[in-house]
Amino acid sequence: MYDLRLLGTWRSDARRTARDINARRDIAASKKPRLRRLFGKLVLRYTKSRCYATLDGETEVSPYVVVAKDRSSAALVMAHPVTGEQVITHINFEGRCYWISLGPIREYFRKSA
């Protein structure tokens, strides 16, 4: 199974992710600027069965499977890039954007192609 909403290229949305970080009361204000600088660099390109992740000029390819989807989200199973273990990623769509949870933070992505 695949999800047509996912296909194409997505770029990490630093501005929207920063807004989410700024709204968090459980993250110390002194740590927020350094944390915000981590986002906005990752580019993900999805085909029907693979995700190409590019960061700082390096691209990693991961096969994935959509195991469930509904009106506003999709659940993907793919290998963790470091451990190789199968992990589930829950993608939440909002128009031409989506977000994923990174612990207490939401990282937003916007469709670029």
SEROTOR-528948 format. One record per residue: z, x, y of N, C-alpha, C in turn. Coordinates in nm, 2 decimals, padded with zeros to 4 digits. Layout:
<recs>
REC:n.z:n.x:n.y:ca.z:ca.x:ca.y:c.z:c.x:c.y
REC:Z:X:Y:Z:X:Y:Z:X:Y
...
</recs>
This chain:
<recs>
REC:n.z:n.x:n.y:ca.z:ca.x:ca.y:c.z:c.x:c.y
REC:00.00:00.08:-00.12:00.00:00.00:00.00:00.00:00.09:00.12
REC:-00.06:00.04:00.23:-00.06:00.11:00.36:-00.04:00.01:00.47
REC:-00.02:00.06:00.59:00.00:-00.03:00.70:-00.10:00.01:00.81
REC:-00.19:-00.08:00.85:-00.29:-00.05:00.95:-00.23:-00.01:01.08
REC:-00.11:-00.06:01.12:-00.05:-00.03:01.25:-00.02:00.12:01.26
REC:00.01:00.18:01.15:00.05:00.32:01.14:-00.07:00.42:01.16
REC:-00.19:00.38:01.12:-00.30:00.47:01.11:-00.34:00.52:01.25
REC:-00.36:00.65:01.26:-00.40:00.71:01.39:-00.30:00.82:01.43
REC:-00.31:00.86:01.56:-00.23:00.97:01.61:-00.12:00.91:01.70
REC:00.00:00.97:01.68:00.12:00.92:01.75:00.19:01.05:01.81
REC:00.23:01.04:01.94:00.30:01.15:02.00:00.44:01.11:02.04
REC:00.53:01.20:02.02:00.67:01.18:02.05:00.68:01.14:02.20
REC:00.75:01.04:02.24:00.76:00.99:02.37:00.89:01.04:02.43
REC:00.88:01.16:02.50:01.00:01.22:02.55:01.08:01.13:02.65
REC:01.00:01.07:02.74:01.07:00.99:02.85:01.15:00.87:02.79
REC:01.09:00.80:02.69:01.15:00.68:02.63:01.27:00.73:02.55
REC:01.25:00.84:02.47:01.36:00.89:02.39:01.48:00.93:02.48
REC:01.44:01.00:02.59:01.55:01.04:02.69:01.63:00.92:02.74
REC:01.56:00.81:02.77:01.63:00.69:02.81:01.73:00.65:02.71
REC:01.70:00.65:02.58:01.79:00.62:02.47:01.91:00.71:02.47
REC:01.88:00.84:02.48:01.99:00.94:02.48:02.08:00.92:02.60
REC:02.02:00.90:02.71:02.11:00.88:02.83:02.20:00.75:02.82
REC:02.15:00.65:02.75:02.23:00.53:02.73:02.35:00.55:02.63
REC:02.35:00.65:02.55:02.45:00.67:02.45:02.58:00.72:02.51
REC:02.68:00.65:02.49:02.82:00.69:02.54:02.89:00.78:02.44
REC:02.84:00.79:02.32:02.90:00.87:02.22:02.85:01.02:02.21
REC:02.76:01.05:02.31:02.71:01.18:02.32:02.76:01.24:02.46
REC:02.82:01.35:02.45:02.88:01.41:02.58:02.77:01.44:02.68
REC:02.80:01.41:02.80:02.70:01.43:02.91:02.65:01.57:02.92
REC:02.73:01.66:02.89:02.69:01.81:02.89:02.59:01.84:02.79
REC:02.58:01.77:02.68:02.49:01.80:02.57:02.36:01.72:02.59
REC:02.35:01.62:02.67:02.23:01.54:02.68:02.11:01.62:02.73
REC:02.12:01.70:02.83:02.00:01.77:02.88:01.94:01.86:02.77
REC:02.02:01.93:02.70:01.97:02.02:02.59:01.90:01.93:02.48
REC:01.96:01.82:02.45:01.91:01.73:02.34:01.78:01.67:02.39
REC:01.77:01.63:02.51:01.64:01.57:02.56:01.53:01.67:02.55
REC:01.55:01.79:02.57:01.44:01.89:02.57:01.38:01.91:02.43
REC:01.44:01.86:02.33:01.39:01.87:02.19:01.27:01.77:02.17
REC:01.26:01.67:02.25:01.16:01.56:02.22:01.04:01.57:02.30
REC:00.93:01.51:02.26:00.81:01.50:02.33:00.71:01.61:02.28
REC:00.74:01.68:02.18:00.65:01.79:02.13:00.58:01.75:02.00
REC:00.64:01.67:01.92:00.58:01.64:01.79:00.47:01.54:01.79
REC:00.36:01.57:01.72:00.24:01.48:01.71:00.23:01.45:01.56
REC:00.22:01.32:01.53:00.20:01.28:01.39:00.07:01.20:01.38
REC:-00.01:01.24:01.28:-00.13:01.17:01.25:-00.13:01.11:01.11
REC:-00.14:00.98:01.10:-00.13:00.91:00.97:-00.27:00.87:00.93
REC:-00.30:00.90:00.80:-00.41:00.84:00.73:-00.35:00.74:00.63
REC:-00.43:00.68:00.54:-00.37:00.58:00.45:-00.27:00.64:00.35
REC:-00.27:00.77:00.33:-00.18:00.83:00.23:-00.11:00.96:00.27
REC:-00.15:01.01:00.39:-00.09:01.13:00.43:-00.04:01.13:00.58
REC:00.06:01.21:00.61:00.11:01.22:00.75:00.09:01.37:00.78
REC:00.02:01.40:00.89:00.00:01.53:00.94:00.10:01.55:01.06
REC:00.19:01.64:01.05:00.29:01.66:01.16:00.27:01.79:01.22
REC:00.24:01.79:01.35:00.21:01.91:01.43:00.32:01.94:01.53
REC:00.38:02.06:01.53:00.48:02.10:01.62:00.46:02.24:01.65
REC:00.45:02.27:01.78:00.43:02.41:01.83:00.31:02.48:01.75
REC:00.20:02.41:01.73:00.08:02.46:01.67:00.08:02.47:01.52
REC:00.19:02.44:01.46:00.20:02.44:01.31:00.19:02.30:01.26
REC:00.10:02.28:01.16:00.09:02.15:01.10:00.13:02.15:00.95
REC:00.21:02.04:00.92:00.26:02.02:00.78:00.20:01.89:00.74
REC:00.16:01.88:00.61:00.10:01.76:00.56:00.19:01.71:00.45
REC:00.22:01.58:00.46:00.31:01.51:00.36:00.25:01.38:00.31
REC:00.23:01.37:00.18:00.19:01.24:00.13:00.30:01.14:00.15
REC:00.26:01.01:00.17:00.36:00.91:00.18:00.30:00.78:00.12
REC:00.40:00.69:00.10:00.36:00.56:00.04:00.44:00.45:00.13
REC:00.37:00.35:00.17:00.44:00.24:00.23:00.50:00.15:00.12
REC:00.63:00.13:00.11:00.69:00.06:00.00:00.73:-00.08:00.05
REC:00.73:-00.11:00.18:00.76:-00.24:00.23:00.72:-00.25:00.37
REC:00.68:-00.37:00.42:00.65:-00.39:00.56:00.67:-00.54:00.59
REC:00.70:-00.56:00.72:00.71:-00.70:00.77:00.65:-00.70:00.91
REC:00.68:-00.80:00.98:00.62:-00.82:01.12:00.65:-00.71:01.21
REC:00.77:-00.65:01.20:00.81:-00.55:01.30:00.84:-00.41:01.25
REC:00.82:-00.39:01.12:00.86:-00.26:01.06:00.79:-00.23:00.93
REC:00.80:-00.10:00.89:00.75:-00.05:00.77:00.85:00.05:00.71
REC:00.86:00.05:00.58:00.94:00.15:00.51:00.85:00.24:00.43
REC:00.86:00.38:00.46:00.78:00.48:00.39:00.86:00.56:00.31
REC:00.81:00.61:00.19:00.87:00.71:00.11:00.79:00.83:00.11
REC:00.85:00.95:00.15:00.78:01.07:00.15:00.87:01.18:00.12
REC:00.82:01.30:00.09:00.90:01.42:00.05:00.96:01.48:00.18
REC:01.09:01.51:00.18:01.16:01.58:00.29:01.09:01.71:00.30
REC:01.06:01.75:00.43:00.98:01.88:00.45:01.06:02.00:00.40
REC:01.19:02.00:00.40:01.27:02.12:00.36:01.31:02.12:00.22
REC:01.37:02.00:00.18:01.43:02.00:00.04:01.33:01.95:-00.06
REC:01.22:01.88:-00.02:01.13:01.82:-00.12:01.17:01.69:-00.18
REC:01.30:01.65:-00.15:01.35:01.52:-00.21:01.28:01.41:-00.14
REC:01.26:01.30:-00.22:01.20:01.18:-00.17:01.30:01.11:-00.07
REC:01.25:01.08:00.05:01.33:01.01:00.15:01.26:00.88:00.20
REC:01.34:00.79:00.24:01.28:00.67:00.30:01.29:00.68:00.45
REC:01.18:00.65:00.52:01.18:00.64:00.66:01.15:00.50:00.71
REC:01.23:00.45:00.79:01.21:00.31:00.84:01.15:00.32:00.98
REC:01.03:00.26:01.00:00.96:00.27:01.13:00.97:00.13:01.19
REC:01.01:00.12:01.31:01.02:00.00:01.38:00.92:-00.01:01.49
REC:00.82:-00.11:01.48:00.71:-00.12:01.58:00.75:-00.20:01.70
REC:00.71:-00.16:01.82:00.72:-00.23:01.94:00.59:-00.22:02.02
REC:00.50:-00.31:02.00:00.37:-00.30:02.06:00.29:-00.17:02.02
REC:00.25:-00.09:02.11:00.18:00.03:02.08:00.28:00.15:02.06
REC:00.40:00.12:02.04:00.50:00.22:02.02:00.58:00.20:01.89
REC:00.65:00.30:01.84:00.74:00.27:01.73:00.86:00.37:01.75
REC:00.97:00.34:01.68:01.08:00.43:01.69:01.14:00.45:01.55
REC:01.20:00.56:01.53:01.27:00.59:01.41:01.42:00.63:01.44
REC:01.51:00.62:01.35:01.65:00.66:01.38:01.66:00.80:01.33
REC:01.73:00.88:01.42:01.77:01.02:01.39:01.92:01.02:01.41
REC:01.99:00.97:01.31:02.13:00.96:01.33:02.16:00.85:01.43
REC:02.23:00.88:01.54:02.26:00.78:01.64:02.15:00.77:01.74
REC:02.05:00.85:01.74:01.94:00.85:01.84:01.82:00.79:01.78
REC:01.74:00.72:01.87:01.61:00.67:01.84:01.51:00.76:01.90
REC:01.42:00.81:01.81:01.30:00.89:01.87:01.18:00.79:01.88
REC:01.13:00.78:02.00:01.01:00.69:02.02:00.88:00.77:02.01
REC:00.78:00.70:01.96:00.65:00.76:01.95:00.55:00.66:02.01
REC:00.45:00.71:02.08:00.35:00.62:02.14:00.21:00.65:02.08
REC:00.13:00.55:02.06:00.00:00.57:02.00:-00.09:00.64:02.10
REC:-00.16:00.75:02.05:-00.24:00.82:02.14:-00.39:00.82:02.10
REC:-00.42:00.78:01.98:-00.56:00.76:01.94:-00.57:00.67:01.82
</recs>
